[in-house]
Amino acid sequence: MILETLFSMAIFITGGHLIDTKLGLHHYSDEDYKEIFYLKNNKSISKKCIRHSKVETLKKVRHTREGGSQTDFQISDPYPTQDTSQQDTFNSQRTNH
């Protein structure tokens, strides 16, 4: 009951938005935000960011500093784009006889 109240306050205050460790703003649906909210420390989950229209991997990291606790989210792309293929130099060096 207490956790549900905390979650309700968190979703009311943030509106489903998260700021990652690189200070990027991300937005998730209420159901996805609830799963992110209850995520255990050092665990990862993949959810669709509404703001960026793509699936992102979130990792919850909790730090304890000077008697206080801080929670950070590391957000990354699970399917990073590959660099464009470079020109084939092997075939261009061959002589055609």
N, C-alpha and C positions, 0 to 999 in steps of 0.2 A: 504494500500500500504506500509506503514511504517512497520507494523507488518510482512508482507510477506518478506520484506527486512531483518528484524531482524532474522526471522526464517531461511532464506536462509544462512545468515552468521553463525548462530548457527549450522546448519546441516553441513556446510562446515568445520567449526572449529572442531566440536566434532565427526563428522562421525556417529552420531546416538548412541554414547556412553554416559552413565550416571554413575556418582559415587554416591552411596547412603550414608546415614549417618554413616554407618559402614565401609566406604571406600572400598566397593565392586564395581567392574566394571561390568556393564551390557550393552548389545547392543540390539537395537531395529531397526526394519525396518523403512524406511523413513516415511511411512504413520502413523505408530504407534508413532514415535518420534514427528510428527506434532501434534497429539492429546495430547501427554504428554506436549508439549511446550505450547499449548493453555489451559491447565488445570487450573481451578480456584484454588485459595488458599484454603487449607483444604478440598479439594475434592479428591476422590480416583477413580482409573481406573485400570482395569486388562488388561495386555498386555503380549504377548509372548516374552520372552527374547531369542534372537537368541544364545547368548553365553552359556546359561544354558539349552536351549531346554525345557523350562517349562513356564507355565503361572505364572506371578507375579502380585501382587497388588501394585500399586504405589500411594503414597499420597504426594501431593505437600504442603510444609509448608514454608511460607515466614516469616522471622524474620526481625525486624528493630532494628539495633544496632548503636548507636553513629552517627546518621544521615545517615547511609547507610542501604541498604537492601540486605538480603541474602536469597536465595532460597535453601531449602534442599529437598531431596526426601527420604521418608521412604519406602523401598521396602521390601515386605514380601511375603511369600508363602501362597496363599489362601487355599491350600489343604495340611496342614502340615501332615507329616507322623505320624501315631500312633505308640506308643511304642509297642513292641512285647508283646503278651499276656504272662502273667506269668503262672507258673505251677499251676494247680488246686490243692490247698492244702485241700479243703473240702473233695473231694472224696478220696484222699489218706489217710485221717484220719479215714474214715469209716471202720468198720470191716465187712467183708463179712461172713454172717452166712449161 
